[in-house]
Amino acid sequence: FDQSDENGAYFGNSTTRAQMARYVKMTVEGLETGMYSLLAHPDLFLRKKREFDADCRDLSRALCRAAKQLQIPLEYNLLGRRNAIWGMWGNELGYPCAQFWEIAAEEGCLGIIGVDAHSPEQVLDARLYDEAIETFRRLGIRRVERLEFRRPWAPAR
């Protein structure tokens, strides 16, 4: 959400360059705080787009470059993949967005697979997890399996 979920715009409904650029700007600023160990569904801002145009490409590349520089893994979200299988995206890009992940691979981003289960049986569905592992392998994305807990407020050792 832009600022808050009570009255801010949901970035998953972005359709204009201005909305997408605001998402990327705010997301990068958040990552730069050092408070985050990963970026969940980084391609969510592309969900409602019908085509992966130059704006999508440029903004995806900017986000991926920042994540790479900060060594923040990008989450490949299996809920979005389940939604695609269930036909929820229609002719929208949805997420995970294949073109976004190709850029993430080109930029050398780290990836992590997120189940994003909304019911217990979804945790047990290894099929989508295995598919995501194969996607990472095919694209050459290094998969992170364990996160380092970040404590930016703790004193340095």
Phi, psi and omega in degrees: 000149176279104181080296181213156178278350178286317184219008179268159178290142178276120183293342175291350177254014182297138176227342182257159177301319182299316179296315181294320180294323177296318177302311182297315180300309182294323180294314179297317177300320177295315179299323182293346178289340183081006183274351188246139179267341178202166175246108181288143184024070184296338182267010180304325183295347179265353189310315185270355180289146180264341176216151179270090186268186182299324178297314178301316181296311183295317181289323175298316180296318179298316179295316180295320179297319179295315179298319178297311181300321182272356182058042178260120178294145176262135183271127171271110193268118183284339174296316177299321178294317176300317179299322178296317179297322179283359177079022183286340185271343182057236179259020175270159181295322183065198175208148357296140182265117185305317182294323177299315183290332173295319177294318178303320179293314179301323182277352178079030181288153170276150179231151175222145182262126179247126181287322180051048184289135175251002173205152185303323182295336179291332177294328184274355182278089183287342183303311181290325177297314179297322177298319179294320177300318179294321177299314178299316180299313182298321182275344182081028179272127178285124184270128174269130181250345181219132181263146172272127178289128181260134178231080183293340181272349181279149178294147179292147179275000000 
